[in-house]
Amino acid sequence: MKKNKSPKLTMTAIGFLIIGMGCLIVKNFLPEYVDAQGLLHEPYFFLIPIGFLIVFIALIIGSIAFINNMIKLKR
């Protein structure tokens, strides 16, 4: 088995994946409440779209790293 030819891309993808999943996990543990008028207050809602965006970026970078590996393995 040959070595990974793009370890920097792979490690970058793993890093982005960990950060994105961390944002989504942290959001679940932060407080949110419903006030007396029945309005939901989520002060850390921004972590949801940021988390999904970072996970999506990780998937793109990981796909690029995988394709690069497959191309280099065929040579």
C-alpha positions as CSV (number, residue, x, y, z in Angstrom):
1,M,0.0,0.0,0.0
2,K,1.3,3.4,-1.0
3,K,1.5,6.4,1.3
4,N,-0.9,9.2,1.3
5,K,0.4,11.7,-1.2
6,S,-1.6,14.7,0.2
7,P,-1.4,14.5,4.0
8,K,-1.8,18.3,4.3
9,L,-5.1,18.3,2.5
10,T,-6.3,15.3,4.5
11,M,-5.3,16.8,7.8
12,T,-6.9,20.1,6.9
13,A,-10.1,18.2,6.1
14,I,-10.0,16.4,9.4
15,G,-9.4,19.6,11.2
16,F,-12.3,21.4,9.6
17,L,-14.5,18.4,10.3
18,I,-13.6,18.4,14.0
19,I,-14.2,22.1,14.2
20,G,-17.5,21.9,12.5
21,M,-18.7,19.0,14.5
22,G,-17.5,20.8,17.6
23,C,-19.6,23.9,16.8
24,L,-22.7,21.7,16.4
25,I,-22.0,19.7,19.6
26,V,-21.3,22.9,21.6
27,K,-24.6,24.4,20.4
28,N,-26.5,21.5,21.9
29,F,-25.1,22.2,25.4
30,L,-25.5,26.0,25.4
31,P,-28.6,27.4,27.1
32,E,-31.8,28.4,25.3
33,Y,-35.0,29.4,26.9
34,V,-38.6,30.5,26.3
35,D,-39.7,33.8,27.8
36,A,-43.0,34.7,29.4
37,Q,-44.5,35.7,26.0
38,G,-43.6,32.3,24.5
39,L,-40.6,33.6,22.4
40,L,-37.7,31.2,22.0
41,H,-34.3,32.8,22.7
42,E,-31.3,31.1,21.2
43,P,-28.3,33.4,21.7
44,Y,-25.9,30.9,20.0
45,F,-28.0,30.0,17.0
46,F,-25.2,31.2,14.7
47,L,-23.2,28.1,15.6
48,I,-25.6,25.9,13.5
49,P,-25.0,27.5,10.1
50,I,-21.3,28.0,10.8
51,G,-21.0,24.4,11.9
52,F,-22.7,23.0,8.8
53,L,-20.7,25.3,6.5
54,I,-17.4,24.1,8.1
55,V,-18.5,20.5,7.8
56,F,-19.4,21.1,4.1
57,I,-15.9,22.7,3.5
58,A,-14.3,19.7,5.2
59,L,-16.2,17.3,2.8
60,I,-15.1,19.3,-0.2
61,I,-11.4,19.4,0.9
62,G,-11.6,15.7,1.8
63,S,-13.0,14.8,-1.6
64,I,-10.2,16.8,-3.3
65,A,-7.6,14.9,-1.2
66,F,-9.2,11.6,-2.1
67,I,-9.3,12.3,-5.8
68,N,-5.7,13.5,-5.7
69,N,-4.7,10.3,-4.0
70,M,-6.5,8.1,-6.5
71,I,-5.0,10.0,-9.4
72,K,-1.4,9.7,-8.0
73,L,-1.9,6.1,-7.1
74,K,-2.7,5.3,-10.8
75,R,0.6,6.8,-12.0
